[in-house]
Amino acid sequence: MMIKMNRKGFTLVEIMIVVAIIGLLAAIAIPNFVQARKKAQTNACIANLKQIQGAVQVWAIDTGAASNATPTTADLVPNYIKAWPKEGTSTYGVPAVNADPSCPASNTDHHL
């Protein structure tokens, strides 16, 4: 008489191999996601700095302001920039016409 084994499910070794492969893929992918997120935040901040600088320059041309004049956010929003950008919980400062805007995050190395 022949005994027929009905095999349902996975063995412990098969499950361990799958878990090891998933762990390896996660170990490769997670650092790349962190690096991509930091790069995206840097690019967003630089884009905000360009928008602010452009709004200040156009304001200076329209009003005939001196090169050392500093507009307020009320001068710039909504006529020269639709909404004032924010970096997380901090906001960007308004630079003088002859100055470059700076990122509100103190631990950044990017600028215009």
N, CA, C and O atoms as CSV, one atom per row, in Angstrom:
chain,resi,resn,atom,element,x,y,z
A,1,MET,N,N,0.825,-1.158,0.000
A,1,MET,CA,C,0.000,0.000,0.000
A,1,MET,C,C,0.885,1.242,0.000
A,1,MET,O,O,1.838,1.335,0.773
A,2,MET,N,N,0.573,2.160,-0.842
A,2,MET,CA,C,1.360,3.370,-1.013
A,2,MET,C,C,0.710,4.515,-0.232
A,2,MET,O,O,-0.485,4.783,-0.362
A,3,ILE,N,N,1.533,5.180,0.584
A,3,ILE,CA,C,1.012,6.298,1.364
A,3,ILE,C,C,1.199,7.565,0.537
A,3,ILE,O,O,2.296,7.870,0.071
A,4,LYS,N,N,0.125,8.273,0.374
A,4,LYS,CA,C,0.155,9.501,-0.404
A,4,LYS,C,C,0.242,10.688,0.557
A,4,LYS,O,O,-0.645,10.888,1.387
A,5,MET,N,N,1.314,11.472,0.439
A,5,MET,CA,C,1.468,12.641,1.303
A,5,MET,C,C,0.901,13.858,0.587
A,5,MET,O,O,1.266,14.164,-0.548
A,6,ASN,N,N,0.028,14.519,1.257
A,6,ASN,CA,C,-0.555,15.736,0.720
A,6,ASN,C,C,0.202,16.915,1.317
A,6,ASN,O,O,0.039,17.229,2.496
A,7,ARG,N,N,1.017,17.557,0.518
A,7,ARG,CA,C,1.878,18.637,1.004
A,7,ARG,C,C,1.176,19.969,0.791
A,7,ARG,O,O,0.973,20.398,-0.345
A,8,LYS,N,N,0.811,20.614,1.876
A,8,LYS,CA,C,0.212,21.940,1.823
A,8,LYS,C,C,1.082,22.856,2.656
A,8,LYS,O,O,1.542,22.474,3.732
A,9,GLY,N,N,1.312,24.076,2.158
A,9,GLY,CA,C,2.101,25.043,2.904
A,9,GLY,C,C,3.570,25.010,2.516
A,9,GLY,O,O,3.972,24.331,1.571
A,10,PHE,N,N,4.359,25.765,3.271
A,10,PHE,CA,C,5.779,25.902,3.000
A,10,PHE,C,C,6.585,25.313,4.152
A,10,PHE,O,O,6.119,25.233,5.288
A,11,THR,N,N,7.785,24.912,3.830
A,11,THR,CA,C,8.674,24.414,4.877
A,11,THR,C,C,9.356,25.603,5.559
A,11,THR,O,O,9.343,26.718,5.039
A,12,LEU,N,N,9.934,25.359,6.694
A,12,LEU,CA,C,10.621,26.401,7.441
A,12,LEU,C,C,11.792,26.975,6.640
A,12,LEU,O,O,12.033,28.181,6.684
A,13,VAL,N,N,12.498,26.153,5.930
A,13,VAL,CA,C,13.640,26.616,5.134
A,13,VAL,C,C,13.181,27.545,4.021
A,13,VAL,O,O,13.820,28.565,3.759
A,14,GLU,N,N,12.083,27.201,3.368
A,14,GLU,CA,C,11.568,28.062,2.289
A,14,GLU,C,C,11.160,29.429,2.837
A,14,GLU,O,O,11.446,30.459,2.227
A,15,ILE,N,N,10.501,29.434,3.971
A,15,ILE,CA,C,10.094,30.700,4.571
A,15,ILE,C,C,11.309,31.516,4.985
A,15,ILE,O,O,11.316,32.734,4.803
A,16,MET,N,N,12.338,30.876,5.538
A,16,MET,CA,C,13.549,31.591,5.946
A,16,MET,C,C,14.257,32.193,4.742
A,16,MET,O,O,14.792,33.297,4.843
A,17,ILE,N,N,14.276,31.512,3.623
A,17,ILE,CA,C,14.919,32.035,2.410
A,17,ILE,C,C,14.170,33.268,1.915
A,17,ILE,O,O,14.796,34.261,1.545
A,18,VAL,N,N,12.855,33.218,1.904
A,18,VAL,CA,C,12.059,34.366,1.454
A,18,VAL,C,C,12.276,35.564,2.374
A,18,VAL,O,O,12.433,36.686,1.894
A,19,VAL,N,N,12.288,35.345,3.682
A,19,VAL,CA,C,12.521,36.431,4.630
A,19,VAL,C,C,13.918,37.013,4.445
A,19,VAL,O,O,14.090,38.229,4.531
A,20,ALA,N,N,14.906,36.182,4.197
A,20,ALA,CA,C,16.269,36.672,3.977
A,20,ALA,C,C,16.349,37.522,2.709
A,20,ALA,O,O,17.034,38.545,2.698
A,21,ILE,N,N,15.669,37.122,1.658
A,21,ILE,CA,C,15.670,37.897,0.405
A,21,ILE,C,C,14.983,39.241,0.620
A,21,ILE,O,O,15.473,40.269,0.152
A,22,ILE,N,N,13.851,39.242,1.323
A,22,ILE,CA,C,13.153,40.501,1.595
A,22,ILE,C,C,14.027,41.416,2.450
A,22,ILE,O,O,14.070,42.622,2.204
A,23,GLY,N,N,14.715,40.877,3.436
A,23,GLY,CA,C,15.611,41.676,4.264
A,23,GLY,C,C,16.752,42.273,3.470
A,23,GLY,O,O,17.131,43.422,3.695
A,24,LEU,N,N,17.304,41.507,2.542
A,24,LEU,CA,C,18.389,42.002,1.692
A,24,LEU,C,C,17.903,43.137,0.803
A,24,LEU,O,O,18.586,44.151,0.660
A,25,LEU,N,N,16.739,42.973,0.213
A,25,LEU,CA,C,16.191,44.032,-0.636
A,25,LEU,C,C,15.889,45.286,0.173
A,25,LEU,O,O,16.123,46.398,-0.301
A,26,ALA,N,N,15.371,45.121,1.392
A,26,ALA,CA,C,15.098,46.279,2.247
A,26,ALA,C,C,16.392,46.977,2.634
A,26,ALA,O,O,16.439,48.206,2.684
A,27,ALA,N,N,17.438,46.215,2.909
A,27,ALA,CA,C,18.726,46.811,3.274
A,27,ALA,C,C,19.312,47.630,2.133
A,27,ALA,O,O,20.042,48.592,2.373
A,28,ILE,N,N,19.006,47.267,0.917
A,28,ILE,CA,C,19.485,48.015,-0.246
A,28,ILE,C,C,18.596,49.231,-0.507
A,28,ILE,O,O,19.100,50.307,-0.830
A,29,ALA,N,N,17.287,49.067,-0.370
A,29,ALA,CA,C,16.346,50.104,-0.774
A,29,ALA,C,C,16.216,51.248,0.226
A,29,ALA,O,O,16.105,52.399,-0.195
A,30,ILE,N,N,16.225,50.986,1.513
A,30,ILE,CA,C,15.947,52.023,2.511
A,30,ILE,C,C,16.966,53.164,2.470
A,30,ILE,O,O,16.546,54.321,2.499
A,31,PRO,N,N,18.255,52.918,2.405
A,31,PRO,CA,C,19.189,54.060,2.296
A,31,PRO,C,C,18.968,54.896,1.038
A,31,PRO,O,O,19.141,56.115,1.062
A,32,ASN,N,N,18.589,54.249,-0.054
A,32,ASN,CA,C,18.321,54.996,-1.281
A,32,ASN,C,C,17.105,55.890,-1.125
A,32,ASN,O,O,17.092,57.004,-1.650
A,33,PHE,N,N,16.082,55.430,-0.417
A,33,PHE,CA,C,14.901,56.255,-0.180
A,33,PHE,C,C,15.247,57.462,0.684
A,33,PHE,O,O,14.761,58.565,0.431
A,34,VAL,N,N,16.073,57.266,1.689
A,34,VAL,CA,C,16.467,58.366,2.565
A,34,VAL,C,C,17.259,59.407,1.779
A,34,VAL,O,O,17.037,60.609,1.928
A,35,GLN,N,N,18.172,58.945,0.953
A,35,GLN,CA,C,18.976,59.865,0.149
A,35,GLN,C,C,18.106,60.607,-0.865
A,35,GLN,O,O,18.308,61.801,-1.086
A,36,ALA,N,N,17.154,59.931,-1.478
A,36,ALA,CA,C,16.266,60.573,-2.451
A,36,ALA,C,C,15.387,61.612,-1.770
A,36,ALA,O,O,15.116,62.666,-2.345
A,37,ARG,N,N,14.939,61.329,-0.554
A,37,ARG,CA,C,14.108,62.290,0.174
A,37,ARG,C,C,14.904,63.550,0.504
A,37,ARG,O,O,14.390,64.659,0.359
A,38,LYS,N,N,16.134,63.394,0.942
A,38,LYS,CA,C,16.968,64.551,1.267
A,38,LYS,C,C,17.240,65.390,0.019
A,38,LYS,O,O,17.213,66.620,0.077
A,39,LYS,N,N,17.497,64.733,-1.095
A,39,LYS,CA,C,17.747,65.438,-2.352
A,39,LYS,C,C,16.504,66.208,-2.796
A,39,LYS,O,O,16.612,67.335,-3.279
A,40,ALA,N,N,15.328,65.606,-2.633
A,40,ALA,CA,C,14.080,66.276,-3.001
A,40,ALA,C,C,13.832,67.501,-2.123
A,40,ALA,O,O,13.382,68.534,-2.618
A,41,GLN,N,N,14.120,67.396,-0.827
A,41,GLN,CA,C,13.953,68.535,0.069
A,41,GLN,C,C,14.923,69.662,-0.290
A,41,GLN,O,O,14.560,70.836,-0.229
A,42,THR,N,N,16.135,69.312,-0.658
A,42,THR,CA,C,17.116,70.316,-1.075
A,42,THR,C,C,16.661,71.029,-2.338
A,42,THR,O,O,16.740,72.254,-2.427
A,43,ASN,N,N,16.185,70.266,-3.314
A,43,ASN,CA,C,15.717,70.870,-4.562
A,43,ASN,C,C,14.494,71.752,-4.337
A,43,ASN,O,O,14.361,72.795,-4.976
A,44,ALA,N,N,13.603,71.348,-3.441
A,44,ALA,CA,C,12.424,72.167,-3.135
A,44,ALA,C,C,12.835,73.472,-2.470
A,44,ALA,O,O,12.275,74.526,-2.774
A,45,CYS,N,N,13.803,73.414,-1.572
A,45,CYS,CA,C,14.275,74.621,-0.898
A,45,CYS,C,C,14.936,75.578,-1.894
A,45,CYS,O,O,14.698,76.785,-1.842
A,46,ILE,N,N,15.752,75.053,-2.785
A,46,ILE,CA,C,16.405,75.898,-3.791
A,46,ILE,C,C,15.367,76.538,-4.709
A,46,ILE,O,O,15.509,77.703,-5.081
A,47,ALA,N,N,14.334,75.797,-5.075
A,47,ALA,CA,C,13.262,76.357,-5.902
A,47,ALA,C,C,12.537,77.477,-5.157
A,47,ALA,O,O,12.196,78.498,-5.754
A,48,ASN,N,N,12.300,77.291,-3.857
A,48,ASN,CA,C,11.670,78.348,-3.060
A,48,ASN,C,C,12.551,79.589,-2.995
A,48,ASN,O,O,12.056,80.712,-3.096
A,49,LEU,N,N,13.862,79.389,-2.827
A,49,LEU,CA,C,14.788,80.521,-2.780
A,49,LEU,C,C,14.769,81.306,-4.093
A,49,LEU,O,O,14.828,82.535,-4.084
A,50,LYS,N,N,14.687,80.600,-5.212
A,50,LYS,CA,C,14.626,81.266,-6.524
A,50,LYS,C,C,13.333,82.056,-6.673
A,50,LYS,O,O,13.341,83.165,-7.206
A,51,GLN,N,N,12.217,81.487,-6.202
A,51,GLN,CA,C,10.939,82.192,-6.266
A,51,GLN,C,C,10.970,83.471,-5.431
A,51,GLN,O,O,10.491,84.517,-5.870
A,52,ILE,N,N,11.529,83.384,-4.240
A,52,ILE,CA,C,11.606,84.556,-3.366
A,52,ILE,C,C,12.495,85.624,-3.985
A,52,ILE,O,O,12.140,86.803,-4.002
A,53,GLN,N,N,13.649,85.212,-4.492
A,53,GLN,CA,C,14.566,86.180,-5.083
A,53,GLN,C,C,13.938,86.850,-6.303
A,53,GLN,O,O,14.086,88.057,-6.495
A,54,GLY,N,N,13.243,86.077,-7.119
A,54,GLY,CA,C,12.573,86.654,-8.283
A,54,GLY,C,C,11.490,87.638,-7.890
A,54,GLY,O,O,11.359,88.694,-8.510
A,55,ALA,N,N,10.708,87.310,-6.866
A,55,ALA,CA,C,9.648,88.209,-6.407
A,55,ALA,C,C,10.228,89.514,-5.870
A,55,ALA,O,O,9.689,90.587,-6.139
A,56,VAL,N,N,11.324,89.431,-5.113
A,56,VAL,CA,C,11.957,90.639,-4.562
A,56,VAL,C,C,12.508,91.502,-5.688
A,56,VAL,O,O,12.365,92.725,-5.659
A,57,GLN,N,N,13.130,90.885,-6.667
A,57,GLN,CA,C,13.707,91.655,-7.775
A,57,GLN,C,C,12.626,92.356,-8.595
A,57,GLN,O,O,12.787,93.521,-8.962
A,58,VAL,N,N,11.533,91.663,-8.885
A,58,VAL,CA,C,10.438,92.282,-9.648
A,58,VAL,C,C,9.795,93.401,-8.826
A,58,VAL,O,O,9.446,94.446,-9.375
A,59,TRP,N,N,9.636,93.190,-7.514
A,59,TRP,CA,C,9.101,94.238,-6.641
A,59,TRP,C,C,9.996,95.480,-6.696
A,59,TRP,O,O,9.499,96.604,-6.773
A,60,ALA,N,N,11.305,95.277,-6.656
A,60,ALA,CA,C,12.240,96.405,-6.686
A,60,ALA,C,C,12.149,97.163,-8.009
A,60,ALA,O,O,12.225,98.392,-8.028
A,61,ILE,N,N,11.990,96.447,-9.094
A,61,ILE,CA,C,11.873,97.100,-10.398
A,61,ILE,C,C,10.562,97.879,-10.480
A,61,ILE,O,O,10.545,99.022,-10.938
A,62,ASP,N,N,9.472,97.268,-10.041
A,62,ASP,CA,C,8.165,97.922,-10.117
A,62,ASP,C,C,8.065,99.155,-9.226
A,62,ASP,O,O,7.447,100.148,-9.611
A,63,THR,N,N,8.664,99.103,-8.044
A,63,THR,CA,C,8.543,100.217,-7.102
A,63,THR,C,C,9.702,101.199,-7.184
A,63,THR,O,O,9.644,102.271,-6.582
A,64,GLY,N,N,10.753,100.851,-7.920
A,64,GLY,CA,C,11.924,101.725,-8.009
A,64,GLY,C,C,12.674,101.792,-6.693
A,64,GLY,O,O,13.263,102.822,-6.365
A,65,ALA,N,N,12.658,100.715,-5.945
A,65,ALA,CA,C,13.300,100.681,-4.632
A,65,ALA,C,C,14.826,100.677,-4.770
A,65,ALA,O,O,15.382,100.241,-5.779
A,66,ALA,N,N,15.475,101.177,-3.723
A,66,ALA,CA,C,16.931,101.189,-3.692
A,66,ALA,C,C,17.458,99.766,-3.561
A,66,ALA,O,O,16.719,98.851,-3.199
A,67,SER,N,N,18.730,99.590,-3.856
A,67,SER,CA,C,19.305,98.237,-3.825
A,67,SER,C,C,19.413,97.669,-2.420
A,67,SER,O,O,19.530,96.455,-2.252
A,68,ASN,N,N,19.374,98.523,-1.414
A,68,ASN,CA,C,19.441,98.015,-0.046
A,68,ASN,C,C,18.063,97.967,0.630
A,68,ASN,O,O,17.976,97.682,1.824
A,69,ALA,N,N,16.999,98.238,-0.115
A,69,ALA,CA,C,15.638,98.209,0.441
A,69,ALA,C,C,15.216,96.768,0.711
A,69,ALA,O,O,15.635,95.843,0.016
A,70,THR,N,N,14.383,96.595,1.728
A,70,THR,CA,C,13.881,95.270,2.077
A,70,THR,C,C,12.356,95.314,2.087
A,70,THR,O,O,11.765,96.040,2.886
A,71,PRO,N,N,11.716,94.550,1.214
A,71,PRO,CA,C,10.251,94.523,1.216
A,71,PRO,C,C,9.729,93.670,2.372
A,71,PRO,O,O,10.480,92.915,2.991
A,72,THR,N,N,8.457,93.801,2.646
A,72,THR,CA,C,7.813,92.924,3.620
A,72,THR,C,C,7.065,91.833,2.867
A,72,THR,O,O,6.883,91.919,1.653
A,73,THR,N,N,6.638,90.820,3.585
A,73,THR,CA,C,5.859,89.769,2.916
A,73,THR,C,C,4.552,90.333,2.394
A,73,THR,O,O,4.042,89.853,1.381
A,74,ALA,N,N,3.994,91.342,3.059
A,74,ALA,CA,C,2.755,91.967,2.579
A,74,ALA,C,C,2.990,92.677,1.248
A,74,ALA,O,O,2.077,92.766,0.428
A,75,ASP,N,N,4.206,93.183,1.025
A,75,ASP,CA,C,4.530,93.811,-0.261
A,75,ASP,C,C,4.588,92.790,-1.386
A,75,ASP,O,O,4.283,93.109,-2.535
A,76,LEU,N,N,4.973,91.583,-1.065
A,76,LEU,CA,C,5.214,90.566,-2.101
A,76,LEU,C,C,4.024,89.642,-2.353
A,76,LEU,O,O,3.806,89.210,-3.485
A,77,VAL,N,N,3.253,89.335,-1.306
A,77,VAL,CA,C,2.133,88.396,-1.438
A,77,VAL,C,C,0.858,89.199,-1.576
A,77,VAL,O,O,0.687,90.103,-0.759
A,78,PRO,N,N,-0.024,88.993,-2.469
A,78,PRO,CA,C,-0.093,88.023,-3.549
A,78,PRO,C,C,0.317,88.586,-4.905
A,78,PRO,O,O,0.169,87.903,-5.919
A,79,ASN,N,N,0.835,89.833,-4.947
A,79,ASN,CA,C,1.129,90.455,-6.241
A,79,ASN,C,C,2.351,89.873,-6.943
A,79,ASN,O,O,2.367,89.786,-8.171
A,80,TYR,N,N,3.369,89.473,-6.192
A,80,TYR,CA,C,4.606,89.002,-6.805
A,80,TYR,C,C,4.883,87.528,-6.564
A,80,TYR,O,O,5.638,86.903,-7.309
A,81,ILE,N,N,4.283,86.981,-5.540
A,81,ILE,CA,C,4.404,85.553,-5.248
A,81,ILE,C,C,3.057,85.124,-4.662
A,81,ILE,O,O,2.507,85.810,-3.800
A,82,LYS,N,N,2.536,84.008,-5.121
A,82,LYS,CA,C,1.172,83.606,-4.756
A,82,LYS,C,C,1.023,83.355,-3.259
A,82,LYS,O,O,0.084,83.856,-2.641
A,83,ALA,N,N,1.918,82.601,-2.683
A,83,ALA,CA,C,1.890,82.310,-1.251
A,83,ALA,C,C,3.325,82.234,-0.760
A,83,ALA,O,O,4.222,81.817,-1.493
A,84,TRP,N,N,3.533,82.639,0.476
A,84,TRP,CA,C,4.891,82.625,1.022
A,84,TRP,C,C,5.272,81.201,1.378
A,84,TRP,O,O,4.541,80.536,2.111
A,85,PRO,N,N,6.403,80.717,0.875
A,85,PRO,CA,C,6.786,79.320,1.123
A,85,PRO,C,C,7.224,79.083,2.564
A,85,PRO,O,O,7.659,79.998,3.264
A,86,LYS,N,N,7.094,77.821,2.985
A,86,LYS,CA,C,7.535,77.417,4.320
A,86,LYS,C,C,8.430,76.197,4.178
A,86,LYS,O,O,8.263,75.398,3.255
A,87,GLU,N,N,9.360,76.060,5.077
A,87,GLU,CA,C,10.248,74.893,5.130
A,87,GLU,C,C,9.915,74.158,6.418
A,87,GLU,O,O,10.432,74.495,7.483
A,88,GLY,N,N,9.067,73.172,6.323
A,88,GLY,CA,C,8.613,72.467,7.515
A,88,GLY,C,C,7.780,73.404,8.375
A,88,GLY,O,O,6.719,73.863,7.952
A,89,THR,N,N,8.253,73.688,9.570
A,89,THR,CA,C,7.537,74.618,10.446
A,89,THR,C,C,8.136,76.019,10.406
A,89,THR,O,O,7.529,76.951,10.933
A,90,SER,N,N,9.307,76.198,9.798
A,90,SER,CA,C,9.915,77.518,9.720
A,90,SER,C,C,9.583,78.186,8.397
A,90,SER,O,O,9.289,77.525,7.401
A,91,THR,N,N,9.638,79.500,8.409
A,91,THR,CA,C,9.360,80.253,7.195
A,91,THR,C,C,10.630,80.947,6.723
A,91,THR,O,O,11.561,81.179,7.494
A,92,TYR,N,N,10.640,81.266,5.448
A,92,TYR,CA,C,11.773,81.964,4.845
A,92,TYR,C,C,11.714,83.439,5.222
A,92,TYR,O,O,10.636,84.025,5.326
A,93,GLY,N,N,12.870,84.018,5.423
A,93,GLY,CA,C,12.941,85.450,5.680
A,93,GLY,C,C,12.936,86.216,4.370
A,93,GLY,O,O,13.247,85.668,3.313
A,94,VAL,N,N,12.576,87.497,4.452
A,94,VAL,CA,C,12.565,88.342,3.265
A,94,VAL,C,C,13.933,89.019,3.155
A,94,VAL,O,O,14.335,89.751,4.059
A,95,PRO,N,N,14.651,88.777,2.051
A,95,PRO,CA,C,15.976,89.393,1.918
A,95,PRO,C,C,15.875,90.809,1.354
A,95,PRO,O,O,14.848,91.201,0.801
A,96,ALA,N,N,16.947,91.555,1.505
A,96,ALA,CA,C,17.040,92.856,0.846
A,96,ALA,C,C,17.198,92.626,-0.653
A,96,ALA,O,O,17.496,91.516,-1.096
A,97,VAL,N,N,16.999,93.676,-1.416
A,97,VAL,CA,C,17.065,93.559,-2.875
A,97,VAL,C,C,18.442,93.083,-3.320
A,97,VAL,O,O,18.545,92.281,-4.248
A,98,ASN,N,N,19.498,93.561,-2.675
A,98,ASN,CA,C,20.852,93.193,-3.091
A,98,ASN,C,C,21.390,91.955,-2.374
A,98,ASN,O,O,22.567,91.628,-2.526
A,99,ALA,N,N,20.556,91.261,-1.597
A,99,ALA,CA,C,21.005,90.075,-0.853
A,99,ALA,C,C,20.300,88.829,-1.388
A,99,ALA,O,O,19.227,88.906,-1.986
A,100,ASP,N,N,20.924,87.698,-1.159
A,100,ASP,CA,C,20.310,86.428,-1.540
A,100,ASP,C,C,19.485,85.890,-0.377
A,100,ASP,O,O,19.880,86.039,0.779
A,101,PRO,N,N,18.354,85.271,-0.665
A,101,PRO,CA,C,17.591,84.640,0.413
A,101,PRO,C,C,18.333,83.420,0.942
A,101,PRO,O,O,19.164,82.835,0.247
A,102,SER,N,N,18.025,83.048,2.171
A,102,SER,CA,C,18.695,81.887,2.747
A,102,SER,C,C,17.656,80.904,3.270
A,102,SER,O,O,16.523,81.269,3.588
A,103,CYS,N,N,18.074,79.662,3.348
A,103,CYS,CA,C,17.199,78.590,3.802
A,103,CYS,C,C,16.978,78.729,5.305
A,103,CYS,O,O,17.931,78.995,6.038
A,104,PRO,N,N,15.741,78.556,5.783
A,104,PRO,CA,C,15.497,78.693,7.226
A,104,PRO,C,C,16.073,77.555,8.061
A,104,PRO,O,O,16.281,77.717,9.264
A,105,ALA,N,N,16.332,76.417,7.446
A,105,ALA,CA,C,16.924,75.298,8.182
A,105,ALA,C,C,18.413,75.594,8.385
A,105,ALA,O,O,19.127,75.852,7.417
A,106,SER,N,N,18.874,75.559,9.605
A,106,SER,CA,C,20.248,75.953,9.886
A,106,SER,C,C,21.280,74.893,9.517
A,106,SER,O,O,22.467,75.202,9.413
A,107,ASN,N,N,20.850,73.657,9.317
A,107,ASN,CA,C,21.803,72.573,9.056
A,107,ASN,C,C,21.921,72.241,7.569
A,107,ASN,O,O,22.281,71.117,7.221
A,108,THR,N,N,21.630,73.182,6.701
A,108,THR,CA,C,21.702,72.915,5.266
A,108,THR,C,C,22.964,73.510,4.680
A,108,THR,O,O,23.546,74.443,5.233
A,109,ASP,N,N,23.377,72.961,3.559
A,109,ASP,CA,C,24.554,73.468,2.885
A,109,ASP,C,C,24.221,74.000,1.499
A,109,ASP,O,O,25.116,74.205,0.679
A,110,HIS,N,N,22.952,74.223,1.238
A,110,HIS,CA,C,22.581,74.699,-0.096
A,110,HIS,C,C,22.192,76.188,-0.039
A,110,HIS,O,O,21.706,76.682,0.979
A,111,HIS,N,N,22.416,76.861,-1.130
A,111,HIS,CA,C,22.098,78.283,-1.261
A,111,HIS,C,C,22.066,78.604,-2.736
A,111,HIS,O,O,22.396,77.767,-3.576
A,112,LEU,N,N,21.664,79.833,-3.047
A,112,LEU,CA,C,21.650,80.249,-4.449
A,112,LEU,C,C,23.029,80.646,-4.889
A,112,LEU,O,O,23.222,81.027,-6.043
